[in-house]
């Protein structure tokens, strides 16, 4: 609770070095990524986007944040547990005639996430780069320096607050960390960890790869159509996605508030309607900022209207739950854009 309050009220710092990281480059890098990913690539240098690699059946294989470093150079970040898997996926999809290089740079860069309404106040004295929204807007990246260490700063995070991810050469991580902690002391900086991050992302209704997003689910079922570009000439899984769109989804992801006592959903709890099991939760947690127990669940498409009520079995107790609009915290992303 204290870590979440720090991030929402002041500024927090988290070590996310374990993220999988790749550089994709070469004369055919743009064509390659456009061919295999379901979303459009960032058009401008420094642009950041979210894109998914689908299976031939249109199911969600993996998820990347993509930063465009140049005309034919991209920086991809994916899940902590998917480093070798995603590297293998990318390498296997390169055609023999494509001039594409894929470098696994996971061990080359550490990552420090600095987030919260005072994050700009902490970072600005340490860098020559203008961090104002006019100069450094949300979903952009720049090569810059912090405490005289050259690094990549990405204005993006998984906790729904003003903030940056700093991708730092591994050997320089201690110096950058110490500088951030010293500059942040007057602003009440504090470390935050993965349990706090999960609570924060649940309040923003951010999906998680491996929980909401799996190879059992397609983008329409996951309510992720905004990250599909069906007007692209082609991408892996496009034909299957179009078929699913025409046929209608088998199930849909919903966002729920759960009546809690002393515990919350964690995923795989059965969801009941009229006494029958109709779905399953995928993840959940207690929203420290909103004071609500929250969960994602897959249920039949006809039971997805806002306000629809269910029972969720948590341990051995059925608890009332109801669908609420996404997201419960800052739905207009005003804090992210601030």
SULHUUR-V355381 format. One line per field, one symbol per residue. psi: psi as a letter, one per 20 degrees, with the letter a starting at -180 (. if undefined). burial: 1 if it has 24 or more other ideal C-beta (glycine too) atoms within 12 Angstrom, else 0. A space follows every 50 residues. Layout:
BEGIN
psi=???
burial=???
END
This chain:
BEGIN
psi=ghgghghhhdprpqokhiqppqpprrhjgghghhhhqirqqphqpiqprp qqprrhjjrogrpqpppohahkpqoppaqgjjghghgggghhipqhipnp popokgihprpppoqrijhhhghgiiqipojqhhhmrqkrqqpaqpljpp rpppnqrjikrprqpooppghjggggghgghghigijkqqqqahgghggg hhhikpqppifhorjiqrhghjlkhijqniiqgqrpjgghghghhhhqqh rqprpqpporejrrqiqjpqpqpkiqpiaqqhrrrpohhikqpqqqqprq hikjqpipqrppoodjppqqqqpqqqripmhjkhhhi.
burial=00111111111111111011111110011111111111111100011111 11111001111111111110011111111101100110110011000101 01011100111111111111111101101010000111111111011010 11111111111111111100011011101110110011111100011111 11111111101111001111111100111100001111011001000010 11111111010001111011111000011111111111110111111111 00110001111111000010111101111100001101
END
